[in-house]
């Protein structure tokens, strides 16, 4: 860590504190000039890249998943859409792949919805799959 005052790369940590949002606040003292400064360390995660059916790539946006879940569970009671979206995102991260297809997202989301509400899962399924494809309908019916 370089000193913000003299640019020296040697400093020592005087104090460390964990903050609520998984950051660490560190007070440092420069070995060269003796001045103190504060640094904040946070964990950086690699974003998930979503590949759609047209092979276009874009970063995963939980807001899009939440909107889709809201549509699928409209007028259905007992579904916490934000919490469900966070659980789905965790499942996607556990795939240990930085690039995920929309088919994987749909599959994981339908599985999560089936545990909560079959009607919402069906609405989501019809919204995100080709219902003219007999194999896709069979896949849903065999769950």
Buried (B, 14 or more C-beta within 10 A) or exposed (E): BEBEEEEBEEBEEEEEEEEEEEEBEBBBBBEEEEBBBEBEEEEEEEEBEBBEEEEEEEEBEBEEBBEBBEEBBEEBEEBEBEEBBBEBBEBBBEEEEEEBBBEBBBBBBBEBBBEBBEEBBBBBBBEBBEEEEEEBBEBBEEE
